[in-house]
Amino acid sequence: CDRAIMASAQWFDINRMSVLIFLVIFGTIVITYIRLARRDPEGLYIRKLPAIDAIDEAVGRSTEMGKPVLYVPGIEYITDAGTLASLTILERVGKKVAEYDSRIINPHFDPVVMATAQETLKTAYTEAGRPDAFNKDDVFYLTTEQFGFAAGVDGIMHRDKPGAVFLQGYFYAESLILAETGYAIGAIQIAGTNATTQLPFFVAACDYVLIGEEMFAASAYISKEPKLLGSIKGSDLAKIILIAMIGIGVIFGTFAA
């Protein structure tokens, strides 16, 4: 007669052991780099990002021309990772604008992001030693309608003729409209987005572009926050290890065949 079979709960799938090993290795690497970053943030090397290094040039050029700086943080909400990275970059730009005694125009798609940006710029101006120069009215809400927002920003570009345009955040179909308008008015443009479908348009029309993960690396590059630095360095090393393992597997697989 057939034996009865009884199901039982399985707490661990042995066939997924490789995933567990990789997670343990990855977590160990990240934690180690975070500890190293806390001890010596300047000691962890992160390659230079031309788009971030060009901020001084862009703001300086705009100031010399007597023109304002336009900063557009995308059309996503505060929960988006690209928007958060954009706010970190905004603080760097705002501080440089304050140092050069210039003006920054910062239109917004979402009221919550607008409120956060106001506090970010206020902090940047205070750290630059010029808190009285911050104009709250230059950080304003436009609309949550996608192409209405694009039209509003294009209008600002044509009226105020900014010398530098920063397009940093998550964008959709309006990306090329904004980038083409900035190119048409002769502004130096520094773009960055984690929306991979919009990157070709920024590459075609902008002077400098932060591509995908470079936006998050820029946050670590600017802030020198140990957790961000450690995470960036740890994930890079984990990727190198993973690529090396794939390469070794391909070589063995090729010769075995």
N, C-alpha and C positions, 0 to 999 in steps of 0.2 A: 504494500500500500504506500501511497505517497506520504511523505513526511510533511507536517504542517510547517509553514514558514511564517515567522513573526517579524514585523518591521521594528526597528529600534532607531532612536535618534542618533544622528552622527554629528558630533561636535566639531570634528575636524576632517577635512577632505585631504587625504594624503596626496592625491593627484595635483593639488594646488600648492604643494610644498615650496616650489620654486618662487611663487609669488610672495609667500611669507618671508623667505630668505631675502629676496630683493627689498621688501619693505623694511626689514630690520636693518639691512646695510644702508639703505637710503636714509632712514631716520637717524641712524648713528652718525652718518656723514654730516647731515644738516645740523644736528645738535652740537657736534664738535666744532663746526665752523661758527655757529652762533656764540659759543663760549669764547672762541678765539677773537671774534669781532668785539665782544664785550671788553676783552683785555686790551686790544689794540685795534680800533676801527680803521686807522690809517694803514695798518700793516697788511690788510687784505687787499690785494690788487684786483681792481675791476677795470677792464679795458675802457679806454676813452670812447665816449659817444660823440661824434662830430656834431650831431644836432643839439646836444646840451652845451657843448663848448661854444657853439655859434650864438647862444643867447646874448652874450655880452656884445658881440658884433652887431646883431640885429637891433637890439635896444639902443646901442650907441649910434648906429647909423640913423635910426628913426629920430633920435634926439637932435643930432646935428642938422637934420633936415627940418626941424621944427614941427614934426608930425607926431601924432599919438601912436600908441601900440594897441593893436586889437587882439584880444585873446578869446577864442571860442572853445568852450570845454565839451563840445559834442552835444548830442541830443538824447542822452540816456539819463537814468536816475542815479541817485546817490548810492544805490546798492550795486551798481556796476563797477567792476574792478578797474576798467579803463577810466571811468570818471574819477575814482579815488586817486589813481596815478596822475591824472591831469591836475588835480588840486595841489599835489606836491610840486609839480612843475610850475604851476601858477604862482606859488609862494616864491620860488626862485626868480621868476620873471618880475613879479611885483617888487621884490627887494631891489633888483637891478634898476627898475623904473624909478623907484624912490631915490636911489643913490644918484641917478642922473637928472633928477628933478624934471621928469617927463610926465606923461599922462597915459594911463591904461584904460581902455574901454573893454568892458567885460559883459556882453549880453548872454542871457540864459534861456534855456528851454524849460527848465524845471525850477519852481520856487524854492524847493529845499536845497538844491545845489547852489542856487543864488545866495541864500542865507549863509551857507557854508563858505562860499567864495568870498563874501564880504568879510567874514571873520578871518579868513586866510590872508587876504590882502591887508587887512588892518594890522594883523600880527607882523606881516612882512614889512610894512611901513614903520612900525614901531621898532623892529629890530634894526632897521636901517637908520634909526635916529630921526625920522621925520614923520611922526604920527599925525601932525597937523595937516600934512600935505594930502592925506588920504581923503578922497571924495567918494562918499557912499553912493552918490547918484550915478557914478560911472559904472557901477555894478547893478544891472537892472534886468528885469524879467521882460521877455518879448511875448512868446506864445508857445503853447504846447502842440501847435499844428506844424507838422514837419516842413512843408514847403512855405508856409507863412513865416516860419523862423528863418529859413534860407533867404527869403525875399527881404526880411528885415535886416539881416546881417549884410546882404549885398547893398542895401540902401545906405547902411552905415559906412561901408567901404567907399562908395561913390561920393558921399557927402564929406566925410572926414579925411579921406585919403591917408589912411595909416601908413607909416613907413615900414612897419613890421607886422606881420599877421601870424598868429599862432593858432593852429587848428589841432587841438590835443584832446582826444577822447574817443567816444564811440560814434561813428557816423554811418549814415545809410546812403540813399541815392543822391542826397544833396551835396555830397562831398566834392564832386567835380564842379558843381555850380559855384560853390564857395572858393575852391582853389583856382578856377579859371578867372573869377572876378578879382581875386587878389593878385594874380599874375597880370591882369589887364591894367591895374592901377600902378604897377611897378613896385609893389611891396616885396621885401624879402620874406619868404614864407618858410616856417618851420612846422611841419605836420607830424602827427603821430597817432596811431590808432591800433586797437586790437581787433578791428573788423577787417579780416584778411581780404574780403571781397572789395574793399575800397582802397586798398594799398596801391594798386596800379595807377589810380587817378592821382593820388598824392605824389607818387614817384614822378609822374609825367609833368605835373604843374608846379611842384614845390621845390625849393632849394635844398632843404634837408628833411629827412623823414626818419622817424622812429618806427621801426618795423616790428609789429606784434609784441613779443616779449621784451623788446628793448624799452618799451614804455615802463614796464615794471622794474627793469634794471635801472632805468633813469631815476626812479624813486629812491632806490638804494644809493645810487651814485650821488644824488643831491643831498639826501637827508643823513647819510652815514648811520642810519639806525641799525644796531647790531642784529636784530631779528631779520631785517630785510637783507642785509649784507650776507649773513650766514645762510639764509634760504637760497639766495642767488648763487653763491659759491657752491653750496651743497648740491643744488639741482644740476649745476653745470658739470660737476665731477661725476654725479650719478649718470648723467647722459653720456659722458665719455666712456664710463665703464660699460654701460649698456651697448653702446655702439661697438666697442671693442669686442664684447661677447658675441654680438651678432656677426661681426667680421670673422671671428675665429670659427663660429659655427658654419658660416658660408664656406670658408676654406676647407674645413674638415668634410663638409657635405660634398664639396666638389671633388676632392680626391677620393672619397669613399665611393662615389659613383663610378 
